[in-house]
Amino acid sequence: MFKMIQNPEFDATIEGAMPGDEADDFTFKARFVAMSSEERKAFDMATVDGTTAFLRAVFIGFSEVTDAADKPVPYSETSRDWLIQQDWTRGPLLRTYFKAIVGAALGN
């Protein structure tokens, strides 16, 4: 049976690598809210500003993120925006969101 849920939320593991001579792999958990294709039309996904606005709308939480001293970083809009602004986390956030949405649409 299919449940019609407007904008369901889901968690996904973000995987990437920090830039540098020796790439440092990382993972963290992200919480997203699914957006319909109609809602997504409002965002210009071909621009940095458009993808930034899109991620601010769908990336609604995270866990397993620490600072340089290994202290947990609690979710806040400021820390979320920092993650969105870094290319090494921005790309994996977008990729993971769309992989989850497409995978769900295809029935995994």
N, CA, C and O atoms as CSV, one atom per row, in Angstrom:
chain,resi,resn,atom,element,x,y,z
A,1,MET,N,N,0.846,-1.171,0.000
A,1,MET,CA,C,0.000,0.000,0.000
A,1,MET,C,C,0.895,1.238,0.000
A,1,MET,O,O,1.948,1.245,0.637
A,2,PHE,N,N,0.488,2.254,-0.692
A,2,PHE,CA,C,1.228,3.509,-0.797
A,2,PHE,C,C,0.580,4.556,0.094
A,2,PHE,O,O,-0.631,4.766,0.034
A,3,LYS,N,N,1.389,5.215,0.922
A,3,LYS,CA,C,0.893,6.297,1.768
A,3,LYS,C,C,1.245,7.626,1.115
A,3,LYS,O,O,2.404,7.875,0.782
A,4,MET,N,N,0.251,8.467,0.934
A,4,MET,CA,C,0.489,9.799,0.384
A,4,MET,C,C,0.911,10.720,1.522
A,4,MET,O,O,0.093,11.112,2.354
A,5,ILE,N,N,2.193,11.060,1.547
A,5,ILE,CA,C,2.740,11.932,2.576
A,5,ILE,C,C,3.348,13.141,1.878
A,5,ILE,O,O,4.238,12.996,1.040
A,6,GLN,N,N,2.876,14.311,2.217
A,6,GLN,CA,C,3.411,15.538,1.630
A,6,GLN,C,C,4.773,15.831,2.243
A,6,GLN,O,O,4.887,15.945,3.463
A,7,ASN,N,N,5.789,15.953,1.430
A,7,ASN,CA,C,7.137,16.317,1.857
A,7,ASN,C,C,7.682,15.430,2.984
A,7,ASN,O,O,7.971,15.928,4.072
A,8,PRO,N,N,7.825,14.121,2.736
A,8,PRO,CA,C,8.378,13.244,3.768
A,8,PRO,C,C,9.829,13.610,4.087
A,8,PRO,O,O,10.558,14.124,3.239
A,9,GLU,N,N,10.223,13.337,5.315
A,9,GLU,CA,C,11.609,13.562,5.734
A,9,GLU,C,C,12.346,12.233,5.721
A,9,GLU,O,O,11.751,11.178,5.938
A,10,PHE,N,N,13.656,12.295,5.463
A,10,PHE,CA,C,14.467,11.081,5.456
A,10,PHE,C,C,15.903,11.409,5.829
A,10,PHE,O,O,16.363,12.540,5.673
A,11,ASP,N,N,16.601,10.392,6.327
A,11,ASP,CA,C,18.013,10.513,6.688
A,11,ASP,C,C,18.858,9.795,5.653
A,11,ASP,O,O,18.429,8.802,5.065
A,12,ALA,N,N,20.054,10.302,5.435
A,12,ALA,CA,C,20.974,9.679,4.486
A,12,ALA,C,C,22.399,9.929,4.959
A,12,ALA,O,O,22.682,10.928,5.620
A,13,THR,N,N,23.288,9.010,4.612
A,13,THR,CA,C,24.699,9.165,4.938
A,13,THR,C,C,25.393,9.915,3.814
A,13,THR,O,O,25.308,9.531,2.648
A,14,ILE,N,N,26.076,10.983,4.175
A,14,ILE,CA,C,26.846,11.782,3.228
A,14,ILE,C,C,28.278,11.267,3.258
A,14,ILE,O,O,28.878,11.144,4.326
A,15,GLU,N,N,28.822,10.969,2.090
A,15,GLU,CA,C,30.198,10.485,1.987
A,15,GLU,C,C,30.976,11.403,1.059
A,15,GLU,O,O,30.483,11.792,0.000
A,16,GLY,N,N,32.196,11.748,1.460
A,16,GLY,CA,C,33.027,12.609,0.632
A,16,GLY,C,C,34.466,12.564,1.095
A,16,GLY,O,O,34.855,11.702,1.884
A,17,ALA,N,N,35.253,13.502,0.597
A,17,ALA,CA,C,36.663,13.594,0.968
A,17,ALA,C,C,37.057,15.060,1.067
A,17,ALA,O,O,36.689,15.875,0.221
A,18,MET,N,N,37.808,15.381,2.111
A,18,MET,CA,C,38.344,16.732,2.267
A,18,MET,C,C,39.448,16.929,1.240
A,18,MET,O,O,40.183,15.987,0.943
A,19,PRO,N,N,39.577,18.126,0.694
A,19,PRO,CA,C,40.657,18.372,-0.264
A,19,PRO,C,C,42.011,18.406,0.442
A,19,PRO,O,O,42.102,18.726,1.628
A,20,GLY,N,N,43.038,18.077,-0.293
A,20,GLY,CA,C,44.392,18.121,0.250
A,20,GLY,C,C,45.266,17.073,-0.396
A,20,GLY,O,O,44.803,16.269,-1.204
A,21,ASP,N,N,46.546,17.090,-0.029
A,21,ASP,CA,C,47.495,16.133,-0.596
A,21,ASP,C,C,47.084,14.701,-0.303
A,21,ASP,O,O,47.181,13.824,-1.161
A,22,GLU,N,N,46.627,14.477,0.908
A,22,GLU,CA,C,46.127,13.154,1.283
A,22,GLU,C,C,44.645,13.322,1.613
A,22,GLU,O,O,44.283,13.755,2.708
A,23,ALA,N,N,43.810,12.979,0.661
A,23,ALA,CA,C,42.367,13.165,0.844
A,23,ALA,C,C,41.902,12.447,2.104
A,23,ALA,O,O,42.197,11.270,2.308
A,24,ASP,N,N,41.175,13.167,2.939
A,24,ASP,CA,C,40.664,12.626,4.188
A,24,ASP,C,C,39.178,12.338,4.001
A,24,ASP,O,O,38.361,13.257,3.951
A,25,ASP,N,N,38.835,11.055,3.899
A,25,ASP,CA,C,37.441,10.669,3.702
A,25,ASP,C,C,36.609,11.025,4.934
A,25,ASP,O,O,37.106,11.001,6.060
A,26,PHE,N,N,35.352,11.352,4.708
A,26,PHE,CA,C,34.459,11.663,5.819
A,26,PHE,C,C,33.066,11.126,5.529
A,26,PHE,O,O,32.702,10.868,4.381
A,27,THR,N,N,32.304,10.966,6.589
A,27,THR,CA,C,30.877,10.660,6.492
A,27,THR,C,C,30.164,11.448,7.586
A,27,THR,O,O,30.745,11.752,8.627
A,28,PHE,N,N,28.929,11.765,7.343
A,28,PHE,CA,C,28.052,12.300,8.378
A,28,PHE,C,C,26.617,12.023,7.951
A,28,PHE,O,O,26.351,11.710,6.791
A,29,LYS,N,N,25.709,12.142,8.890
A,29,LYS,CA,C,24.294,11.914,8.613
A,29,LYS,C,C,23.616,13.243,8.305
A,29,LYS,O,O,23.835,14.240,8.993
A,30,ALA,N,N,22.803,13.242,7.277
A,30,ALA,CA,C,22.023,14.428,6.917
A,30,ALA,C,C,20.544,14.079,6.948
A,30,ALA,O,O,20.148,12.963,6.615
A,31,ARG,N,N,19.746,15.038,7.348
A,31,ARG,CA,C,18.288,14.885,7.311
A,31,ARG,C,C,17.762,15.828,6.236
A,31,ARG,O,O,18.097,17.012,6.191
A,32,PHE,N,N,16.931,15.260,5.379
A,32,PHE,CA,C,16.361,16.009,4.265
A,32,PHE,C,C,14.840,15.966,4.332
A,32,PHE,O,O,14.257,15.073,4.946
A,33,VAL,N,N,14.220,16.929,3.701
A,33,VAL,CA,C,12.789,16.889,3.448
A,33,VAL,C,C,12.632,16.790,1.932
A,33,VAL,O,O,13.225,17.569,1.185
A,34,ALA,N,N,11.840,15.838,1.493
A,34,ALA,CA,C,11.643,15.638,0.056
A,34,ALA,C,C,10.793,16.767,-0.511
A,34,ALA,O,O,9.848,17.246,0.116
A,35,MET,N,N,11.160,17.167,-1.706
A,35,MET,CA,C,10.463,18.255,-2.387
A,35,MET,C,C,9.894,17.708,-3.689
A,35,MET,O,O,10.541,16.909,-4.367
A,36,SER,N,N,8.704,18.129,-4.034
A,36,SER,CA,C,8.104,17.680,-5.292
A,36,SER,C,C,8.797,18.355,-6.471
A,36,SER,O,O,9.449,19.387,-6.314
A,37,SER,N,N,8.649,17.768,-7.636
A,37,SER,CA,C,9.239,18.377,-8.831
A,37,SER,C,C,8.612,19.745,-9.096
A,37,SER,O,O,9.277,20.642,-9.615
A,38,GLU,N,N,7.357,19.906,-8.748
A,38,GLU,CA,C,6.699,21.210,-8.916
A,38,GLU,C,C,7.347,22.260,-8.016
A,38,GLU,O,O,7.593,23.386,-8.448
A,39,GLU,N,N,7.621,21.893,-6.771
A,39,GLU,CA,C,8.278,22.823,-5.844
A,39,GLU,C,C,9.704,23.134,-6.296
A,39,GLU,O,O,10.178,24.260,-6.147
A,40,ARG,N,N,10.373,22.142,-6.841
A,40,ARG,CA,C,11.768,22.294,-7.272
A,40,ARG,C,C,11.902,23.273,-8.438
A,40,ARG,O,O,12.979,23.832,-8.648
A,41,LYS,N,N,10.835,23.488,-9.195
A,41,LYS,CA,C,10.871,24.428,-10.324
A,41,LYS,C,C,11.255,25.843,-9.892
A,41,LYS,O,O,11.743,26.628,-10.705
A,42,ALA,N,N,11.041,26.165,-8.636
A,42,ALA,CA,C,11.342,27.508,-8.132
A,42,ALA,C,C,12.842,27.768,-8.009
A,42,ALA,O,O,13.257,28.905,-7.782
A,43,PHE,N,N,13.656,26.722,-8.157
A,43,PHE,CA,C,15.100,26.848,-7.959
A,43,PHE,C,C,15.842,26.664,-9.279
A,43,PHE,O,O,15.570,25.721,-10.022
A,44,ASP,N,N,16.769,27.556,-9.566
A,44,ASP,CA,C,17.611,27.433,-10.758
A,44,ASP,C,C,18.784,26.528,-10.403
A,44,ASP,O,O,19.787,26.981,-9.851
A,45,MET,N,N,18.648,25.258,-10.723
A,45,MET,CA,C,19.654,24.271,-10.336
A,45,MET,C,C,20.933,24.379,-11.166
A,45,MET,O,O,21.876,23.618,-10.943
A,46,ALA,N,N,20.978,25.303,-12.110
A,46,ALA,CA,C,22.177,25.502,-12.926
A,46,ALA,C,C,23.085,26.591,-12.354
A,46,ALA,O,O,24.133,26.888,-12.927
A,47,THR,N,N,22.688,27.186,-11.227
A,47,THR,CA,C,23.501,28.249,-10.634
A,47,THR,C,C,23.843,27.921,-9.186
A,47,THR,O,O,23.150,27.147,-8.527
A,48,VAL,N,N,24.920,28.524,-8.710
A,48,VAL,CA,C,25.311,28.346,-7.310
A,48,VAL,C,C,24.228,28.910,-6.391
A,48,VAL,O,O,23.870,28.282,-5.394
A,49,ASP,N,N,23.711,30.081,-6.721
A,49,ASP,CA,C,22.659,30.672,-5.882
A,49,ASP,C,C,21.415,29.787,-5.835
A,49,ASP,O,O,20.794,29.635,-4.783
A,50,GLY,N,N,21.059,29.208,-6.973
A,50,GLY,CA,C,19.885,28.342,-7.026
A,50,GLY,C,C,20.055,27.061,-6.233
A,50,GLY,O,O,19.145,26.648,-5.514
A,51,THR,N,N,21.223,26.423,-6.359
A,51,THR,CA,C,21.450,25.184,-5.605
A,51,THR,C,C,21.619,25.474,-4.117
A,51,THR,O,O,21.254,24.653,-3.276
A,52,THR,N,N,22.177,26.648,-3.792
A,52,THR,CA,C,22.284,27.036,-2.382
A,52,THR,C,C,20.894,27.199,-1.773
A,52,THR,O,O,20.625,26.685,-0.687
A,53,ALA,N,N,20.019,27.909,-2.465
A,53,ALA,CA,C,18.647,28.093,-1.973
A,53,ALA,C,C,17.931,26.750,-1.865
A,53,ALA,O,O,17.194,26.513,-0.908
A,54,PHE,N,N,18.144,25.875,-2.838
A,54,PHE,CA,C,17.531,24.550,-2.815
A,54,PHE,C,C,18.002,23.766,-1.590
A,54,PHE,O,O,17.186,23.213,-0.854
A,55,LEU,N,N,19.325,23.719,-1.371
A,55,LEU,CA,C,19.844,22.974,-0.223
A,55,LEU,C,C,19.356,23.567,1.097
A,55,LEU,O,O,19.080,22.822,2.037
A,56,ARG,N,N,19.247,24.871,1.183
A,56,ARG,CA,C,18.716,25.484,2.409
A,56,ARG,C,C,17.277,25.042,2.671
A,56,ARG,O,O,16.848,24.972,3.823
A,57,ALA,N,N,16.543,24.749,1.622
A,57,ALA,CA,C,15.151,24.314,1.770
A,57,ALA,C,C,15.031,22.838,2.130
A,57,ALA,O,O,14.129,22.464,2.879
A,58,VAL,N,N,15.927,21.984,1.610
A,58,VAL,CA,C,15.755,20.539,1.808
A,58,VAL,C,C,16.683,19.929,2.858
A,58,VAL,O,O,16.362,18.873,3.402
A,59,PHE,N,N,17.813,20.552,3.158
A,59,PHE,CA,C,18.790,20.035,4.123
A,59,PHE,C,C,18.414,20.599,5.492
A,59,PHE,O,O,18.731,21.746,5.805
A,60,ILE,N,N,17.735,19.786,6.305
A,60,ILE,CA,C,17.106,20.303,7.523
A,60,ILE,C,C,17.729,19.802,8.819
A,60,ILE,O,O,17.241,20.132,9.899
A,61,GLY,N,N,18.784,19.022,8.738
A,61,GLY,CA,C,19.419,18.551,9.957
A,61,GLY,C,C,20.650,17.730,9.660
A,61,GLY,O,O,20.850,17.273,8.535
A,62,PHE,N,N,21.476,17.545,10.676
A,62,PHE,CA,C,22.636,16.673,10.527
A,62,PHE,C,C,23.079,16.160,11.886
A,62,PHE,O,O,22.703,16.704,12.924
A,63,SER,N,N,23.879,15.110,11.864
A,63,SER,CA,C,24.519,14.575,13.059
A,63,SER,C,C,25.853,13.978,12.635
A,63,SER,O,O,26.148,13.851,11.447
A,64,GLU,N,N,26.647,13.619,13.627
A,64,GLU,CA,C,27.970,13.034,13.394
A,64,GLU,C,C,28.916,14.020,12.710
A,64,GLU,O,O,29.739,13.633,11.880
A,65,VAL,N,N,28.786,15.303,13.071
A,65,VAL,CA,C,29.682,16.358,12.594
A,65,VAL,C,C,30.419,16.897,13.818
A,65,VAL,O,O,29.805,17.177,14.847
A,66,THR,N,N,31.744,17.042,13.698
A,66,THR,CA,C,32.553,17.577,14.792
A,66,THR,C,C,33.374,18.766,14.300
A,66,THR,O,O,33.538,18.974,13.098
A,67,ASP,N,N,33.884,19.541,15.258
A,67,ASP,CA,C,34.774,20.641,14.899
A,67,ASP,C,C,36.220,20.138,14.873
A,67,ASP,O,O,36.462,18.940,15.021
A,68,ALA,N,N,37.172,21.040,14.687
A,68,ALA,CA,C,38.585,20.661,14.582
A,68,ALA,C,C,39.103,19.999,15.857
A,68,ALA,O,O,40.074,19.245,15.809
A,69,ALA,N,N,38.466,20.273,16.992
A,69,ALA,CA,C,38.856,19.669,18.265
A,69,ALA,C,C,38.054,18.409,18.570
A,69,ALA,O,O,38.078,17.914,19.697
A,70,ASP,N,N,37.339,17.887,17.566
A,70,ASP,CA,C,36.518,16.680,17.697
A,70,ASP,C,C,35.334,16.829,18.652
A,70,ASP,O,O,34.835,15.836,19.181
A,71,LYS,N,N,34.887,18.056,18.871
A,71,LYS,CA,C,33.689,18.279,19.680
A,71,LYS,C,C,32.479,18.263,18.749
A,71,LYS,O,O,32.532,18.840,17.663
A,72,PRO,N,N,31.386,17.611,19.159
A,72,PRO,CA,C,30.188,17.570,18.312
A,72,PRO,C,C,29.680,18.976,17.980
A,72,PRO,O,O,29.653,19.863,18.833
A,73,VAL,N,N,29.285,19.151,16.740
A,73,VAL,CA,C,28.699,20.417,16.288
A,73,VAL,C,C,27.191,20.215,16.208
A,73,VAL,O,O,26.721,19.403,15.410
A,74,PRO,N,N,26.425,20.939,17.020
A,74,PRO,CA,C,24.970,20.802,16.946
A,74,PRO,C,C,24.441,21.468,15.683
A,74,PRO,O,O,25.052,22.394,15.150
A,75,TYR,N,N,23.302,20.982,15.218
A,75,TYR,CA,C,22.691,21.584,14.040
A,75,TYR,C,C,22.273,23.017,14.336
A,75,TYR,O,O,21.699,23.309,15.386
A,76,SER,N,N,22.565,23.886,13.413
A,76,SER,CA,C,22.069,25.264,13.421
A,76,SER,C,C,22.048,25.715,11.965
A,76,SER,O,O,22.693,25.101,11.115
A,77,GLU,N,N,21.323,26.765,11.678
A,77,GLU,CA,C,21.311,27.268,10.306
A,77,GLU,C,C,22.693,27.747,9.890
A,77,GLU,O,O,23.069,27.613,8.725
A,78,THR,N,N,23.456,28.306,10.826
A,78,THR,CA,C,24.808,28.778,10.517
A,78,THR,C,C,25.713,27.615,10.129
A,78,THR,O,O,26.426,27.693,9.129
A,79,SER,N,N,25.690,26.538,10.912
A,79,SER,CA,C,26.544,25.390,10.587
A,79,SER,C,C,26.041,24.674,9.339
A,79,SER,O,O,26.845,24.169,8.556
A,80,ARG,N,N,24.731,24.620,9.141
A,80,ARG,CA,C,24.183,24.051,7.904
A,80,ARG,C,C,24.672,24.846,6.704
A,80,ARG,O,O,25.112,24.269,5.709
A,81,ASP,N,N,24.595,26.170,6.796
A,81,ASP,CA,C,25.033,27.010,5.681
A,81,ASP,C,C,26.522,26.846,5.408
A,81,ASP,O,O,26.944,26.883,4.252
A,82,TRP,N,N,27.328,26.664,6.458
A,82,TRP,CA,C,28.762,26.429,6.262
A,82,TRP,C,C,28.968,25.151,5.452
A,82,TRP,O,O,29.769,25.132,4.518
A,83,LEU,N,N,28.250,24.086,5.802
A,83,LEU,CA,C,28.372,22.827,5.054
A,83,LEU,C,C,27.926,23.000,3.604
A,83,LEU,O,O,28.528,22.423,2.698
A,84,ILE,N,N,26.886,23.782,3.380
A,84,ILE,CA,C,26.399,24.022,2.017
A,84,ILE,C,C,27.430,24.798,1.198
A,84,ILE,O,O,27.554,24.576,-0.006
A,85,GLN,N,N,28.164,25.698,1.831
A,85,GLN,CA,C,29.115,26.552,1.118
A,85,GLN,C,C,30.417,25.851,0.736
A,85,GLN,O,O,31.139,26.335,-0.136
A,86,GLN,N,N,30.728,24.728,1.367
A,86,GLN,CA,C,31.985,24.033,1.067
A,86,GLN,C,C,31.763,23.074,-0.097
A,86,GLN,O,O,30.878,22.220,-0.039
A,87,ASP,N,N,32.559,23.211,-1.147
A,87,ASP,CA,C,32.376,22.351,-2.325
A,87,ASP,C,C,32.496,20.869,-1.985
A,87,ASP,O,O,31.809,20.043,-2.587
A,88,TRP,N,N,33.356,20.518,-1.031
A,88,TRP,CA,C,33.567,19.106,-0.698
A,88,TRP,C,C,32.409,18.506,0.094
A,88,TRP,O,O,32.336,17.284,0.228
A,89,THR,N,N,31.504,19.328,0.623
A,89,THR,CA,C,30.284,18.795,1.240
A,89,THR,C,C,29.052,19.125,0.397
A,89,THR,O,O,28.078,18.372,0.407
A,90,ARG,N,N,29.086,20.227,-0.320
A,90,ARG,CA,C,27.958,20.645,-1.161
A,90,ARG,C,C,27.633,19.594,-2.222
A,90,ARG,O,O,26.482,19.185,-2.370
A,91,GLY,N,N,28.655,19.162,-2.955
A,91,GLY,CA,C,28.448,18.150,-3.996
A,91,GLY,C,C,27.854,16.865,-3.443
A,91,GLY,O,O,26.853,16.375,-3.966
A,92,PRO,N,N,28.457,16.305,-2.386
A,92,PRO,CA,C,27.876,15.089,-1.809
A,92,PRO,C,C,26.457,15.277,-1.265
A,92,PRO,O,O,25.653,14.348,-1.333
A,93,LEU,N,N,26.134,16.452,-0.730
A,93,LEU,CA,C,24.764,16.702,-0.262
A,93,LEU,C,C,23.776,16.633,-1.419
A,93,LEU,O,O,22.748,15.962,-1.322
A,94,LEU,N,N,24.083,17.320,-2.507
A,94,LEU,CA,C,23.196,17.293,-3.680
A,94,LEU,C,C,23.083,15.889,-4.260
A,94,LEU,O,O,21.984,15.410,-4.541
A,95,ARG,N,N,24.223,15.240,-4.436
A,95,ARG,CA,C,24.244,13.897,-5.028
A,95,ARG,C,C,23.432,12.918,-4.182
A,95,ARG,O,O,22.646,12.135,-4.717
A,96,THR,N,N,23.621,12.961,-2.870
A,96,THR,CA,C,22.929,12.025,-1.983
A,96,THR,C,C,21.428,12.286,-1.966
A,96,THR,O,O,20.639,11.341,-1.971
A,97,TYR,N,N,21.024,13.545,-1.945
A,97,TYR,CA,C,19.593,13.874,-1.974
A,97,TYR,C,C,18.949,13.288,-3.226
A,97,TYR,O,O,17.950,12.574,-3.137
A,98,PHE,N,N,19.516,13.589,-4.388
A,98,PHE,CA,C,18.888,13.138,-5.632
A,98,PHE,C,C,18.981,11.623,-5.810
A,98,PHE,O,O,18.084,11.012,-6.391
A,99,LYS,N,N,20.049,11.021,-5.320
A,99,LYS,CA,C,20.148,9.558,-5.379
A,99,LYS,C,C,19.033,8.930,-4.541
A,99,LYS,O,O,18.419,7.948,-4.958
A,100,ALA,N,N,18.773,9.489,-3.375
A,100,ALA,CA,C,17.702,8.963,-2.519
A,100,ALA,C,C,16.335,9.159,-3.172
A,100,ALA,O,O,15.495,8.261,-3.129
A,101,ILE,N,N,16.108,10.319,-3.773
A,101,ILE,CA,C,14.820,10.600,-4.408
A,101,ILE,C,C,14.615,9.713,-5.632
A,101,ILE,O,O,13.548,9.122,-5.799
A,102,VAL,N,N,15.619,9.619,-6.477
A,102,VAL,CA,C,15.505,8.790,-7.688
A,102,VAL,C,C,15.402,7.321,-7.307
A,102,VAL,O,O,14.616,6.581,-7.898
A,103,GLY,N,N,16.189,6.891,-6.326
A,103,GLY,CA,C,16.118,5.500,-5.873
A,103,GLY,C,C,14.744,5.160,-5.339
A,103,GLY,O,O,14.223,4.075,-5.597
A,104,ALA,N,N,14.148,6.092,-4.588
A,104,ALA,CA,C,12.798,5.866,-4.066
A,104,ALA,C,C,11.785,5.814,-5.204
A,104,ALA,O,O,10.861,5.000,-5.185
A,105,ALA,N,N,11.961,6.684,-6.193
A,105,ALA,CA,C,11.031,6.708,-7.331
A,105,ALA,C,C,11.127,5.434,-8.156
A,105,ALA,O,O,10.139,4.979,-8.732
A,106,LEU,N,N,12.330,4.862,-8.206
A,106,LEU,CA,C,12.523,3.630,-8.967
A,106,LEU,C,C,12.215,2.391,-8.139
A,106,LEU,O,O,12.328,1.268,-8.631
A,107,GLY,N,N,11.827,2.591,-6.889
A,107,GLY,CA,C,11.526,1.453,-6.026
A,107,GLY,C,C,12.774,0.822,-5.459
A,107,GLY,O,O,12.785,-0.357,-5.107
A,108,ASN,N,N,13.858,1.637,-5.371
A,108,ASN,CA,C,15.162,1.196,-4.868
A,108,ASN,C,C,15.592,0.049,-5.683
A,108,ASN,O,O,16.668,-0.504,-5.453
